Amino acid sequence: MAESRAACRAIARASRENFLVATCLLPRAFRQPFYDLYAFCRTADDRADESGTPEKALAALREYRQAVAQMYLGEGEAGQNEGIFVALADTVHRYSIPRQLLDDLLDAFTQDQTTNRYEDEEQLLDYCRRSANPVGRMILRLADADSDENVLASDEICTALQLVNFWQDVSRDRLLGRVYIPETIMQQHGFDGSEIRRGLEPGQTTPVAIREAIQFLCQQTRARFHRGLPLVDRVPTWLSADLRLFAEGGLATIAAIESIEFDVLRIRPVVRRSTQMRLLGRAVWLRCWSGRARTGASR
């Protein structure tokens, strides 16, 4: 168990994912469960994207699916698991995390091997339901705050985070053969996706039609963030600062996309370091303030 937990911590701490800075705001008791869940998500995603070929990725994901099934059928007996699954088994059983959430993530990673474009928004949102929303639901389960109302708000934030990542990474996804802008949105703005797939010649900028589509999609995504933000005030205080940091980080990414005038094929927009530090500083202040408020109330 100790070795497995250490492996999960190492995977999480080695990640460059910006949202992981939020773990410093979590109470110590919740950090290891967070690391355990993150290690599963990270390694499953790596199996999908770094196996070399779709065939190898599908085989690797099938292995993970079997490990998940074994973990749940084993009723938490660590001896039936290995690697990160020893610690993960302890966490999923201790917090009663539904197996469906892990299976949904694997379904999404599997879909990435066979689907590289989306006909309409409904198809894309169904993908987000499985690729992003389970993460938020798992975190709510850790906090024992997964009421129906909270889950719906969490889904809005998680879907928005996934979507803004797509709008930020149009040029990167193109190199993987993936276009996440729904074809119906492309048609509404007068292009068919071939402009994205062939990329830009030196000196070119993103065509106006694509910029307008990204602008429209960013407006929709911003609205999702704002629909989900009331969740911040409905979860335990130890989690609220983290959730605000996630949502405001996503909104800052939209602002970064706007700052380059939606020229996403030529430039990958990034949130400035100063903005990242400001958001983190605000989250730390809110976390400390809520802690002092609870201490004062207890007195």
LUMKOL-225869 format. One line per 10 residues: number of its first residue (from 1); their letters; for each residue x, y, z of C-alpha. Coordinates in nm, 4 decimals. Layout:
<pts>
NUM	a	X/Y/Z  ...
</pts>
This chain:
<pts>
1	maesraacra	0.0000/0.0000/0.0000  0.2770/0.2437/0.0923  0.4581/0.1798/-0.2373  0.1375/0.2207/-0.4357  0.0492/0.5483/-0.2650  0.4006/0.6767/-0.3265  0.3681/0.5876/-0.6949  0.0401/0.7795/-0.7195  0.1946/1.0833/-0.5495  0.4909/1.0722/-0.7859
11	iarasrenfl	0.2673/1.0575/-1.0929  0.0584/1.3510/-0.9710  0.3535/1.5652/-0.8655  0.5383/1.5019/-1.1919  0.2456/1.6309/-1.3921  0.2529/1.9747/-1.5484  -0.1223/2.0112/-1.5217  -0.1873/2.3573/-1.3832  -0.4849/2.2552/-1.1735  -0.2662/2.0297/-0.9604
21	vatcllpraf	-0.1378/2.3351/-0.7761  -0.4783/2.3265/-0.6096  -0.3738/2.0214/-0.4095  -0.1773/2.2518/-0.1812  -0.5141/2.3928/-0.0731  -0.6611/2.0547/0.0136  -0.6638/1.9282/0.3704  -0.3904/1.6693/0.4143  -0.6461/1.3902/0.4644  -0.7805/1.4385/0.1131
31	rqpfydlyaf	-0.4534/1.4774/-0.0767  -0.3681/1.1079/-0.1083  -0.7170/1.0094/-0.2336  -0.6891/1.2931/-0.4855  -0.3474/1.1658/-0.5958  -0.4837/0.8115/-0.6298  -0.7677/0.9222/-0.8551  -0.5453/1.1543/-1.0544  -0.2862/0.8803/-1.1110  -0.5544/0.6617/-1.2663
41	crtaddrade	-0.6786/0.9418/-1.4923  -0.3259/1.0430/-1.5966  -0.1953/0.6952/-1.6712  -0.5126/0.5941/-1.8557  -0.4865/0.9078/-2.0685  -0.1197/0.8337/-2.1372  -0.2099/0.4825/-2.2505  -0.4523/0.6388/-2.4963  -0.2162/0.9049/-2.6321  0.1330/0.7587/-2.5978
51	sgtpekalaa	0.1014/0.3943/-2.7004  0.2231/0.4611/-3.0526  -0.0681/0.3207/-3.2531  -0.4463/0.3054/-3.2025  -0.4246/-0.0734/-3.1849  -0.1698/-0.0634/-2.9025  -0.3696/0.2065/-2.7243  -0.6885/0.0014/-2.7425  -0.5072/-0.3031/-2.6055  -0.3582/-0.0994/-2.3196
61	lreyrqavaq	-0.6978/0.0475/-2.2351  -0.8542/-0.2986/-2.2331  -0.5950/-0.4006/-1.9744  -0.6924/-0.1030/-1.7602  -1.0601/-0.1870/-1.7963  -0.9883/-0.5399/-1.6747  -0.7904/-0.3998/-1.3809  -1.0837/-0.1760/-1.2867  -1.3243/-0.4689/-1.3033  -1.0909/-0.6794/-1.0879
71	mylgegeagq	-1.0546/-0.3960/-0.8390  -1.4302/-0.3645/-0.7870  -1.5003/-0.7371/-0.7910  -1.2203/-0.7826/-0.5377  -1.4157/-0.5674/-0.2912  -1.1078/-0.3651/-0.2067  -0.8681/-0.6520/-0.1366  -0.5383/-0.4912/-0.2326  -0.3714/-0.8248/-0.2889  -0.5806/-0.8736/-0.6011
81	negifvalad	-0.4409/-0.5534/-0.7551  -0.0978/-0.4175/-0.8356  0.0757/-0.0866/-0.9052  -0.1392/0.2210/-0.8578  -0.4479/0.0000/-0.8282  -0.3601/-0.0976/-0.4706  -0.3994/0.2624/-0.3495  -0.6813/0.3313/-0.5952  -0.8796/0.0325/-0.4640  -0.8534/0.1672/-0.1103
91	tvhrysiprq	-0.9786/0.5103/-0.2201  -1.2683/0.3990/-0.4397  -1.4021/0.1655/-0.1718  -1.3464/0.4039/0.1178  -1.5370/0.6822/-0.0579  -1.7866/0.4608/-0.2456  -1.6845/0.5951/-0.5860  -1.9016/0.4312/-0.8534  -1.7233/0.2080/-1.1005  -1.9209/0.3731/-1.3825
101	llddlldaft	-1.7161/0.6912/-1.3446  -1.3897/0.5075/-1.4139  -1.5476/0.3090/-1.6977  -1.6792/0.6294/-1.8532  -1.3292/0.7762/-1.8597  -1.1943/0.4645/-2.0287  -1.4816/0.4790/-2.2792  -1.3812/0.8339/-2.3720  -1.0135/0.7458/-2.4090  -1.1138/0.4501/-2.6250
111	qdqttnryed	-1.3316/0.6756/-2.8390  -1.0313/0.8982/-2.9075  -0.8730/0.6084/-3.0953  -1.1592/0.5789/-3.3426  -1.3270/0.9222/-3.3559  -1.1479/1.2334/-3.4786  -1.4403/1.4613/-3.5632  -1.7879/1.5370/-3.4282  -2.1027/1.5907/-3.6319  -2.2776/1.8200/-3.3855
121	eeqlldycrr	-2.2643/1.9679/-3.0383  -2.4688/1.6822/-2.8937  -2.2007/1.4316/-2.9918  -1.9233/1.6492/-2.8507  -2.1077/1.7039/-2.5224  -2.1642/1.3294/-2.4909  -1.7889/1.2844/-2.5215  -1.7328/1.5470/-2.2493  -1.9867/1.3674/-2.0297  -1.7485/1.0721/-2.0238
131	sanpvgrmil	-1.4079/1.2400/-2.0610  -1.4443/1.5288/-1.8138  -1.7526/1.5098/-1.5950  -1.6497/1.1914/-1.4076  -1.3512/1.3752/-1.2590  -1.5692/1.6393/-1.0971  -1.8117/1.3776/-0.9731  -1.5298/1.1833/-0.8102  -1.4078/1.4956/-0.6301  -1.7608/1.5692/-0.5075
141	rladadsden	-1.7793/1.2128/-0.3778  -1.4583/1.2691/-0.1804  -1.6274/1.5702/-0.0227  -1.9577/1.3859/0.0336  -2.1186/1.6712/-0.1586  -2.2561/1.4923/-0.4656  -2.6184/1.6011/-0.4452  -2.8083/1.6097/-0.7753  -2.7886/1.9901/-0.7813  -2.4156/1.9908/-0.7158
151	vlasdeicta	-2.3473/1.7221/-0.9744  -2.5244/1.9250/-1.2446  -2.3193/2.2343/-1.1586  -1.9980/2.0295/-1.1499  -2.0792/1.8876/-1.4918  -2.1091/2.2419/-1.6284  -1.7642/2.3354/-1.4969  -1.5969/2.0117/-1.6062  -1.7501/2.0206/-1.9531  -1.6447/2.3839/-1.9858
161	lqlvnfwqdv	-1.2881/2.2977/-1.8838  -1.2758/2.0238/-2.1470  -1.4204/2.2508/-2.4141  -1.1896/2.5431/-2.3443  -0.8981/2.3015/-2.3723  -1.0230/2.2103/-2.7210  -1.0502/2.5755/-2.8277  -0.7029/2.6429/-2.6879  -0.5452/2.3413/-2.8577  -0.6905/2.3540/-3.2089
171	srdrllgrvy	-0.3419/2.3515/-3.3638  -0.2111/2.0734/-3.1371  -0.5153/1.8515/-3.1935  -0.4804/1.9044/-3.5686  -0.1411/1.7326/-3.5544  -0.3126/1.4322/-3.3924  -0.5718/1.4284/-3.6700  -0.8467/1.5513/-3.4368  -1.0916/1.8359/-3.4910  -1.3269/1.9005/-3.2013
181	ipetimqqhg	-1.5228/2.1901/-3.3521  -1.8592/2.0287/-3.4401  -1.9285/2.0078/-3.8120  -2.2627/2.1859/-3.7686  -2.0771/2.4850/-3.6177  -1.8315/2.4808/-3.9073  -2.1180/2.4827/-4.1559  -2.2851/2.7736/-3.9778  -1.9640/2.9753/-4.0107  -1.8851/2.8778/-4.3675
191	fdgseirrgl	-1.5999/2.6244/-4.3565  -1.5727/2.2466/-4.3624  -1.2689/2.1639/-4.1487  -1.0200/2.1110/-4.4295  -0.8784/2.4543/-4.3463  -0.7882/2.3257/-4.0010  -0.6532/1.9896/-4.1123  -0.4077/2.1340/-4.3656  -0.2781/2.4013/-4.1263  -0.1244/2.7361/-4.2155
201	epgqttpvai	0.1455/2.8367/-4.4589  0.4248/3.0630/-4.3267  0.2915/3.4160/-4.2801  -0.0731/3.3084/-4.2784  -0.3155/3.3656/-3.9930  -0.6257/3.1738/-3.8887  -0.9075/3.2340/-4.1410  -1.1821/3.4702/-4.0286  -1.4500/3.1993/-4.0447  -1.2590/2.9795/-3.7988
211	reaiqflcqq	-1.1947/3.2750/-3.5692  -1.5651/3.3566/-3.5637  -1.6512/2.9945/-3.4825  -1.4001/2.9895/-3.1959  -1.5392/3.3199/-3.0675  -1.8918/3.1763/-3.0690  -1.7784/2.8582/-2.8942  -1.5871/3.0560/-2.6309  -1.8998/3.2577/-2.5551  -2.0948/2.9364/-2.5031
221	trarfhrglp	-1.8200/2.7932/-2.2854  -1.7988/3.1056/-2.0702  -2.1730/3.0751/-2.0058  -2.1179/2.7160/-1.8862  -1.8566/2.8288/-1.6369  -2.0930/3.0907/-1.4972  -2.3773/2.8380/-1.4701  -2.1492/2.6108/-1.2696  -1.9917/2.8731/-1.0415  -2.2732/2.8678/-0.7789
231	lvdrvptwls	-2.1323/2.5263/-0.6833  -1.8461/2.7103/-0.5106  -2.0813/2.8249/-0.2362  -2.2478/2.4855/-0.1902  -1.9486/2.2608/-0.1204  -1.7402/2.2307/0.1983  -1.5176/2.5317/0.2512  -1.2003/2.3256/0.2040  -1.3074/2.2500/-0.1531  -1.4612/2.5816/-0.2567
241	adlrlfaegg	-1.1293/2.7610/-0.3154  -1.0090/2.4793/-0.5409  -1.3284/2.4814/-0.7460  -1.3095/2.8567/-0.7879  -0.9484/2.8213/-0.9016  -1.0459/2.5620/-1.1642  -1.3322/2.7728/-1.2994  -1.1450/3.1022/-1.2968  -0.8483/2.9325/-1.4632  -1.0811/2.8211/-1.7415
251	latiaaiesi	-1.2231/3.1705/-1.7760  -0.8679/3.3073/-1.7900  -0.7939/3.0677/-2.0756  -1.0928/3.2065/-2.2652  -0.9549/3.5555/-2.2040  -0.6178/3.4389/-2.3410  -0.7893/3.3093/-2.6561  -0.9649/3.6444/-2.6940  -0.6365/3.8317/-2.6442  -0.4900/3.6717/-2.9592
261	efdvlrirpv	-0.8121/3.7529/-3.1488  -0.8925/3.3811/-3.1814  -0.5877/3.3198/-3.4040  -0.5632/2.9653/-3.2657  -0.4082/2.7971/-3.5695  -0.1083/3.0304/-3.5586  -0.0685/3.0794/-3.1838  -0.1463/2.8545/-2.8902  -0.2980/3.0907/-2.6328  -0.1670/3.0579/-2.2785
271	vrrstqmrll	-0.2608/3.2197/-1.9502  0.0115/3.4575/-1.8389  0.2233/3.3523/-1.5457  0.1221/3.6679/-1.3600  -0.2454/3.5785/-1.4043  -0.1839/3.2234/-1.2848  -0.0093/3.3515/-0.9732  -0.2849/3.6053/-0.9073  -0.5529/3.3350/-0.9279  -0.3539/3.1008/-0.7059
281	gravwlrcws	-0.2859/3.3773/-0.4547  -0.6548/3.4600/-0.4385  -0.7423/3.0929/-0.3889  -0.4853/3.0601/-0.1084  -0.6220/3.3749/0.0581  -0.9799/3.2450/0.0373  -0.8709/2.9085/0.1769  -0.6879/3.0731/0.4687  -0.9725/3.3154/0.5323  -1.2295/3.0365/0.5444
291	grartgasr	-1.0045/2.8448/0.7843  -0.9735/3.1441/1.0185  -1.3478/3.2027/0.9965  -1.4175/2.8440/1.1047  -1.1668/2.8752/1.3884  -1.3253/3.1984/1.5073  -1.6733/3.0505/1.4908  -1.5658/2.7495/1.6955  -1.4395/2.9841/1.9667
</pts>
